[in-house]
Amino acid sequence: MLWSFFRCTTIARSRHVSWIATGFLVLATSSHAMAWGCDGHKTVAYLAFERLNSHARTGVVELLRHLPSFPGLSHYCSGDANIFVDVSTWADDIRVQKPETGSWHFIDLPLGTTIVDPKYCPVPPGCVITAIQKDVAMLRDANASATDRSVALMFLIHLVGDLHQPLHDTTNNDRGANCLPVSFFGQQPQELANENFKPNLHAVWDTDLVEKAMAGRSIADFAAYLDAKYSAPINAWASRTPNVFNWVLESHRLASSAVYGKLPVPVALESPVAVNVCSDDNHVSRRLASLHEAVDERYFVSTREVLEVQLSRAGVRLAVILNRIWQ
């Protein structure tokens, strides 16, 4: 089984865990909201495309000429002239027609956990780690059809971005903070159907904080800004062997220290239980609403670097994966 390539480890100690799949280390070889939203995913894709070697750039563009037709599929995000960037949000669109792919976008590691256990990624249906592994294997399969490989590429572009949104690797019985109401720069959370609230912390990280960080820049300008601002670590990330398992643990740790950790009111750890809707776990969203969490300028300033670094890491690491496939 795919999960047999896993070994559990702790976040606190050095993480030498690896996944062996398709010939190189890790890659070498209840659904969450749209991670990063339109702007975030396009930024990741733009960063990645700019770092592709000539073989990879030619390879991905050629593959994307073989996209299958999905009649009736609606596209939430506006189009982009760069097809690689344009398809970066396709995996969210297709969930309407293929809801079985929903679990591929995240892995729910309980907030505060120090280990990853196979139970957090049951196969089937799988999670973001197994989905990425399958996509890489498909792209490396010379016998696979161009159509199947193009679909794998679209998923991979998107899911590497998802993995780097810290709330796609973490939950506190709150569906990755979808059930954690927050005010956003004075906009108070409103309760919607089924005890969902808007704004909530997950949606704020997906979209609102990205827009704040963009400060009116275009996708291309924001990607250039990130590339320049984080040039030193970007070069270091690009030199390392891909390891999705470590990336998940890294993102999970940032969720604890920054995404939840910088909230004005400390959030108590819930005893992990299955949560499918925000009314589960004794009405978790209403209980969390009583904390009156505020995402304001202080919170934005204290977490902005985490957000920008995760977008940058996602783009660089996606490019590394694709450059290793098309050497």
Helices and strands as residue ranges (DSSP letters): G 2-5, E 20-21, E 24-25, H 37-50, H 54-63, G 64-66, H 83-86, G 87-89, H 90-93, G 99-105, G 118-120, H 128-139, H 146-163, G 166-168, E 182-184, E 190-191, G 193-195, E 197-198, H 201-203, I 204-208, H 209-214, H 219-229, H 231-238, H 244-254, I 255-259, H 280-289, E 293-295, H 297-325
